[in-house]
Amino acid sequence: MTLRPRRSTDRDDRGAAAVEFALVMPFLLLIVFALIQYGFYFYSAQTGSNTVNVATRQLTVGNCDTQAELDALVDDRLGAAQVGTADVDRYYYESDGTTFISQQAVDAVVGGTVRVELRFHGIDLNFPLVPFLDDAEVYREVTARVEDTTDEGCGS
């Protein structure tokens, strides 16, 4: 077996893959970190939607009379999906749906409606160079018909 001498026209490609990898890797990392960040945001948003639905259901059947009970229910349901504390507000309306009554459960009327608004900050990992929403604030709102006004305990 004889070895051919290398011609001067042959290119030396050693190291080209490392250079290409170094050029492409920052963009791949940016995409991976963006997927992680938006995954956490959508997790927070979905948990917020579920939480406001549960809170509204509790209010439509007459539970969670006090704001403290409602806040505790919401914070418990949100768990790790929130940063800080959530801001939850409720508004009771007459049966026509437009005449505002009060924010107090004692003023609720069967056949009227209750609107629950939930605001909280979702998880923001603060990755550098990853474009993300300002404040990662999640806002959800649900309106439902009041079915009962007798309190059986929040979460019952």
C-alpha positions in Angstrom: 0.0 0.0 0.0 1.5 3.3 -1.0 0.6 6.7 0.4 0.0 9.5 -2.0 1.6 12.8 -1.2 -0.9 15.5 -0.4 -1.5 18.0 -3.1 -1.5 21.7 -2.4 -5.0 22.0 -4.0 -6.6 19.9 -1.1 -8.2 22.1 1.5 -7.7 21.5 5.2 -11.2 21.4 6.7 -10.2 20.6 10.2 -11.8 23.0 12.6 -14.6 24.2 10.2 -17.2 22.3 12.2 -16.1 24.0 15.4 -16.3 27.4 13.8 -19.8 26.7 12.4 -20.9 25.4 15.8 -19.7 28.5 17.5 -21.6 30.7 15.0 -24.9 28.8 15.3 -24.9 27.9 19.0 -25.9 31.4 20.3 -29.0 31.4 18.2 -29.9 27.9 19.3 -29.5 28.8 22.9 -31.6 31.9 22.4 -34.4 29.8 21.0 -34.2 27.2 23.8 -34.2 29.8 26.5 -37.1 31.6 24.8 -39.1 28.3 24.7 -38.4 27.8 28.4 -39.4 31.3 29.3 -42.7 31.3 27.3 -43.4 27.8 28.6 -43.4 29.2 32.1 -45.5 32.1 31.0 -48.2 29.9 29.4 -48.1 27.7 32.5 -48.9 30.7 34.6 -51.6 31.9 32.2 -53.3 28.5 32.2 -53.1 28.2 36.0 -54.6 31.7 36.3 -57.5 30.7 34.0 -58.2 27.6 36.0 -57.9 29.5 39.3 -60.3 32.3 38.2 -62.8 29.7 37.1 -62.7 27.9 40.4 -63.0 31.2 42.3 -66.0 32.3 40.2 -67.7 28.9 40.8 -67.2 29.3 44.6 -68.7 32.8 44.4 -71.7 31.7 42.3 -72.7 29.1 44.9 -72.4 31.6 47.7 -69.1 30.5 49.2 -66.1 32.8 50.0 -68.0 35.6 51.7 -65.0 37.5 52.8 -62.2 38.9 50.7 -59.6 37.1 52.9 -61.2 33.7 52.1 -61.2 34.5 48.4 -57.5 35.7 48.5 -56.5 32.5 50.4 -58.3 30.3 47.8 -56.7 32.1 44.9 -53.2 32.1 46.4 -53.5 28.4 47.2 -54.7 27.5 43.7 -52.0 29.6 41.9 -49.2 28.2 43.9 -45.8 28.4 42.1 -47.4 29.9 39.0 -47.3 33.4 40.5 -44.6 35.7 41.7 -45.7 37.8 44.7 -49.4 38.0 45.5 -52.4 38.0 43.3 -54.9 40.8 43.1 -58.5 39.4 42.9 -61.6 41.6 42.7 -65.3 40.6 42.5 -68.2 42.7 41.3 -71.9 41.7 41.8 -74.5 42.9 39.3 -78.3 42.8 39.1 -80.0 40.1 36.9 -79.9 42.5 33.9 -76.1 42.1 34.1 -75.3 45.8 33.7 -76.5 47.4 37.0 -73.6 47.3 39.5 -74.6 46.3 43.1 -71.5 45.9 45.2 -68.2 44.1 45.7 -69.6 42.5 48.9 -71.0 39.0 48.9 -73.8 40.0 51.2 -75.2 42.1 48.5 -75.3 39.3 45.9 -78.7 38.3 44.5 -79.7 35.0 43.1 -80.1 35.4 39.3 -77.6 38.2 39.2 -74.1 37.9 38.0 -70.7 38.0 39.5 -67.5 39.1 37.7 -64.2 38.0 39.0 -60.9 39.7 37.8 -57.5 38.2 38.6 -54.2 39.9 38.1 -50.8 38.5 39.0 -47.2 38.3 37.8 -46.1 35.1 36.1 -42.7 33.6 36.3 -40.0 35.6 34.5 -36.6 34.0 34.5 -35.0 37.2 33.2 -32.8 35.5 30.6 -30.6 38.1 28.9 -31.4 38.8 25.2 -34.6 36.8 25.3 -37.5 39.0 24.2 -40.3 38.8 26.7 -43.5 40.5 27.7 -43.2 43.5 30.1 -43.8 42.5 33.7 -45.2 39.0 32.6 -48.5 40.1 34.1 -51.4 37.7 33.7 -55.0 39.0 33.6 -58.1 36.8 33.6 -61.7 37.7 34.0 -64.8 35.5 34.3 -68.5 36.4 34.6 -71.1 33.9 35.8 -74.7 33.8 37.2 -75.2 33.7 41.0 -77.0 30.5 41.9 -77.0 30.6 45.7 -76.1 33.1 48.5 -75.7 30.8 51.5 -72.1 30.4 52.6 -71.0 26.8 53.1 -67.3 27.6 53.4 -64.8 28.6 50.8 -63.6 25.6 48.8 -66.6 23.4 49.8 
